[in-house]
Amino acid sequence: MEKLSQFPPRRHLKAGVPLYVEEVTKQARLIYDIEKETLYVVRCFATHKEYEKWYKSFV
């Protein structure tokens, strides 16, 4: 969370999904949204395969 508080959102999810994605480790992903001063964690993925499966449901 410290990393997210220091840097603004950098990568927006594609396909019109109003969320951001951040790589937490080499494979883990964190899906989040920021409203005003509050950070909402929507999903966490331990592997890239889990993230891809979830992401493809929007495409």
VENRA-V655085 format. One record per run of one state. SS is the DSSP state (H for helix, E for strand, L for the rest). FROM is the first residue (numbers start at 1). LEN is the number of residues. If there is no record, write none. Layout:
{{SS | FROM | LEN} {SS | FROM | LEN}}
This chain:
{{L | 1 | 1} {H | 2 | 5} {L | 7 | 5} {E | 12 | 1} {L | 13 | 7} {E | 20 | 4} {L | 24 | 5} {E | 29 | 7} {L | 36 | 2} {E | 38 | 8} {L | 46 | 2} {H | 48 | 9} {L | 57 | 3}}
